[in-house]
Amino acid sequence: MKYIVAIIQPDKLDDVLAALEAKEIHMVTVSNVMGRGRQKGISEVYRSHKEGGSLLKKTKLEIAVNEEFVQPTMEAIQKSALTGNVGDGKIFVLDLGQVMRIRTAETGRLAIG
Amino acid sequence: MNFIRKSGGRWAAALALAFAALPAAAEDAAASINPINTGDTAWVLVSAALVLMMTPALAFFYGGLVRRKNMLSVLMQCFAVMGLVTVQWVVLGYSLSFGPSLKGLIGDLSWAGLAGVGTAPNPDYAGTIPHQAFMIYQCMFAVITPGLILGAFAERMKFSGYVLFSLLWTTLVYDPVAHWVWGVGGFIRSWGALDFAGGAVVHVNAGAAALAAALFLGKRRGYPAQMSPPHNLPLAVLGAGLLWFGWFGFNGGSALGSGALATTAFVNTHIAAATAGLVWAILDMLANRHATMLGTITGAVAGLVAITPAAGFVTPLGAMGIGVTVALICFGSVMYLKPKFGYDDSLDAFGVHGVGGFWGALATGLWATKAVNPAGADGLFYGGTGLFLVQLKATLVTAVYSFVVSWALLKLTDLLVGLRVSDTDERIGLDLTQHRESAYTLID
């Protein structure tokens, strides 16, 4: 089991969600975040917006998946979040120790999907 | 109609009065020859301020309904017309609207730059208040009207396109229509159509332009499947509340004096808004099982729109009838007409102002009675048949003119500076792309 965290441009969220849907990845947690990457929050090609100490608005997606979904998920996000500009974001893949579905107390593979 | 001659007439009258009052104390004589009524003036000036407040109120009403990334663009569009239209009004708009008529179609430019528009009353429009009080009161109507239209194209129009379109629209649509309906010699006014406070001039006019704009610009990206809900309903409710409050100036002030007629309009305005808000909430419950906040404020605004042409001509129960019927009709237009035809009138500028304004004009032809206002006419419910047809004709002429000319101006603006933002800009939002600002920060 893996835990995938993706930081993307906020305006690509709709596209990324649609791409995930197309791969039948329906469960996702989305939050607004701020941060900075290689561009150090100073400038982007189309958004010279500075606030909160040069941090930029980003959108974070968190998705828990079984092994066979890791590659499709990463590909879907990479393709749909791409603008080609600095600041397009990153995808992190973490090992996931355990999962429990609160309603049924199921754990592991079963609880993810 | 020229102002110099009117002014001369007034002085002649003043002289006659002064001689008649010769034995009285000088102060009494001065008071008796001064046509300015302080009560009337005070009410019209307060009303002007109330109507001005409706534009920022509209900004919050609309702003609360858009997505967070477009909040400032809506506020900015509203504030922009406060500057833009005011300047236009002073330079030539007031003269085009209310100046001496050219064949009933438009005012000439003899009052451009407010030449001759001073503190002496103009008895053609309002004999007991300074001419400038009338002028500035009317200015606030000119300001809010293009603001109303933006509800149809919110979240997707370029700011430059918006500014140019608003300026052209005010000059070539609002000003002529205001002249036809309200200007001395205006051809619709001479038909005997009743429009107490701007049902046709403001709401039908803006509503028809709104439909043209929604059709011309096309839908927002992702409409209707991927639309986020209103980003801040409490702000929309605040805006609607302030609109209601300001509308007492819009309608009550249109009596152009403080007295019986202002009171009639004030009372009717409140009754219609309250009734329509209530009825919409009930319709919500019947159709969707829950009374919604957004539905209730939409209903109240629809009630305010519909009572606007009728405010000074109907009884309190007539106002209630207008409130009930406009809620039914606008609810139908927003719930069924819009989805059926699939146009994206983002914030229901046409659905509420166009449809509600149209109904208000017709309803005036039903419920108006000379018992309330001898200067009015009797509607269908009071035995008069002519008024309803005149109302229908006046409204249709306004709507068709506004739709056609708005379409042409949208086309022209599109060619000159472009109307719609790029796909990427629309995704990022108008706040950042058009104004380089954000309404909300993420981190304190």
Contacts between the chains, C-beta under 8 A, distances in Angstrom:
chain1	res1	chain2	res2	distance
A	10	B	428	7.6
A	11	B	424	7.2
A	11	B	427	3.7
A	11	B	428	4.5
A	11	B	429	7.5
A	12	B	427	7.6
A	14	B	221	8.0
A	14	B	222	6.2
A	14	B	226	5.8
A	14	B	427	7.5
A	32	B	442	5.6
A	33	B	442	7.4
A	34	B	442	5.1
A	34	B	443	5.6
A	46	B	424	6.8
A	46	B	428	7.3
A	46	B	433	7.9
A	47	B	428	6.8
A	47	B	432	6.3
A	48	B	436	7.4
A	49	B	432	5.8
A	49	B	436	6.9
A	49	B	438	6.9
A	51	B	438	6.8
A	51	B	441	5.9
A	52	B	441	6.3
A	52	B	442	7.0
A	52	B	443	4.5
A	55	B	443	7.0
A	57	B	438	7.7
A	57	B	442	6.1
